[in-house]
Amino acid sequence: MKARLIALIFILFVTISFAQSTSLPPVQNVSTDSNIVYRLFSTRNMYTFIKLNTRNGQMWQIQWDIKNNQLETPLSLETRISNENEKNGRFFLHPTTNIYNFILLDQIDGRVWQVQWSNEAKDRMVIPIN
């Protein structure tokens, strides 16, 4: 009986030692075409994407499903630069390990913003990182 108890404890110990909290690495979207105006960035939610205007930093949250609940809603309609400084491929979204957050990068001047998407409008935000 003692041998079985020791074996059970050993098996539990081994199982627990291999059980780790794994967080998926962020999904990086890479395109070789820098001359495009709009780009879709996937989130870790299979039904949600972020559409980015790479010229001026405007963003929309895109949701799709198979039950006709598709929608495109503004995430941020603020342009981050003046019209004369717009350039295709200027802005890019980088995923983070947080499912709801991305980092928006101006690839020309280096400015960055935290972008948070949400199903709730009150929880969506884009704030500068200084």
C-alpha positions as CSV (number, residue, x, y, z in Angstrom):
1,M,0.0,0.0,0.0
2,K,2.9,2.4,0.9
3,A,4.5,1.7,-2.5
4,R,1.4,2.6,-4.3
5,L,1.0,5.9,-2.3
6,I,4.6,6.8,-3.0
7,A,4.2,6.0,-6.7
8,L,1.0,8.1,-6.9
9,I,2.7,11.0,-5.2
10,F,5.7,10.7,-7.5
11,I,3.4,10.7,-10.6
12,L,1.5,13.7,-9.3
13,F,4.8,15.6,-8.6
14,V,6.0,14.9,-12.1
15,T,2.7,15.9,-13.7
16,I,2.6,19.2,-11.7
17,S,6.3,20.0,-12.5
18,F,5.5,19.8,-16.3
19,A,2.3,21.7,-16.1
20,Q,3.2,25.3,-16.8
21,S,1.2,28.3,-17.7
22,T,2.0,28.8,-21.4
23,S,1.1,32.1,-23.0
24,L,1.1,32.1,-26.7
25,P,3.5,34.5,-28.4
26,P,2.0,37.4,-30.1
27,V,1.2,36.8,-33.8
28,Q,3.3,39.1,-36.0
29,N,1.8,40.2,-39.3
30,V,4.5,40.8,-41.9
31,S,4.0,41.9,-45.5
32,T,6.7,42.5,-48.0
33,D,4.5,45.2,-49.7
34,S,5.0,48.6,-48.0
35,N,3.0,50.4,-50.7
36,I,-0.4,49.4,-49.4
37,V,-2.8,51.8,-47.7
38,Y,-4.8,49.4,-45.6
39,R,-3.7,46.3,-43.7
40,L,-5.6,43.8,-41.5
41,F,-4.0,42.7,-38.3
42,S,-5.3,39.6,-36.6
43,T,-6.0,39.5,-32.9
44,R,-6.0,36.4,-30.7
45,N,-9.8,36.5,-30.9
46,M,-10.5,34.5,-34.1
47,Y,-13.5,36.8,-35.0
48,T,-11.7,40.1,-34.5
49,F,-9.3,42.0,-36.7
50,I,-7.9,45.5,-36.7
51,K,-7.9,47.4,-40.0
52,L,-5.1,50.0,-40.1
53,N,-4.7,52.9,-42.5
54,T,-0.9,52.7,-42.9
55,R,-0.8,56.2,-44.3
56,N,-2.2,58.1,-41.2
57,G,-2.8,55.7,-38.4
58,Q,-6.6,55.5,-38.4
59,M,-8.0,52.2,-37.2
60,W,-11.2,50.2,-37.3
61,Q,-12.2,47.0,-35.4
62,I,-13.5,44.4,-37.8
63,Q,-15.7,41.5,-36.4
64,W,-17.0,38.6,-38.4
65,D,-19.0,35.5,-37.7
66,I,-21.2,33.0,-39.4
67,K,-24.5,34.3,-37.9
68,N,-24.6,37.7,-39.7
69,N,-23.2,39.7,-36.8
70,Q,-20.4,41.2,-38.9
71,L,-19.4,44.8,-38.2
72,E,-16.8,47.4,-38.8
73,T,-16.6,50.0,-36.1
74,P,-14.1,52.8,-35.6
75,L,-11.3,52.2,-33.1
76,S,-9.7,55.6,-33.8
77,L,-10.5,58.0,-36.6
78,E,-7.8,60.4,-35.5
79,T,-5.1,61.0,-38.0
80,R,-1.7,60.9,-36.4
81,I,0.1,63.1,-38.9
82,S,-0.7,66.0,-41.3
83,N,-2.0,65.2,-44.9
84,E,1.3,66.3,-46.5
85,N,3.3,63.8,-44.3
86,E,1.1,60.7,-45.2
87,K,3.0,57.9,-46.7
88,N,1.9,54.3,-47.5
89,G,3.4,51.9,-44.9
90,R,4.2,54.6,-42.4
91,F,2.2,53.0,-39.5
92,F,2.3,49.4,-38.3
93,L,0.7,47.5,-35.5
94,H,2.8,45.2,-33.3
95,P,1.0,42.6,-31.1
96,T,1.6,42.2,-27.4
97,T,1.1,39.3,-25.1
98,N,-2.2,40.9,-24.0
99,I,-5.0,39.7,-26.2
100,Y,-6.6,43.2,-26.3
101,N,-3.5,45.4,-26.8
102,F,-1.2,46.3,-29.7
103,I,1.5,48.9,-30.1
104,L,1.0,51.3,-33.0
105,L,4.4,52.5,-34.4
106,D,5.1,55.4,-36.6
107,Q,7.9,53.8,-38.6
108,I,9.3,57.2,-39.7
109,D,9.5,59.3,-36.5
110,G,9.3,56.5,-33.9
111,R,6.3,57.6,-32.0
112,V,4.2,54.8,-30.4
113,W,0.7,54.4,-29.0
114,Q,-1.0,51.7,-26.9
115,V,-4.0,50.4,-28.9
116,Q,-6.7,48.6,-27.0
117,W,-9.6,47.0,-28.8
118,S,-12.8,45.7,-27.1
119,N,-16.3,44.6,-27.8
120,E,-17.4,47.4,-25.5
121,A,-17.0,50.9,-26.9
122,K,-16.1,52.4,-23.5
123,D,-13.1,50.0,-23.3
124,R,-11.5,50.9,-26.7
125,M,-8.6,53.4,-26.6
126,V,-5.5,54.7,-28.3
127,I,-3.1,56.5,-26.0
128,P,0.4,57.8,-26.7
129,I,3.3,56.2,-25.0
130,N,5.8,58.9,-24.0
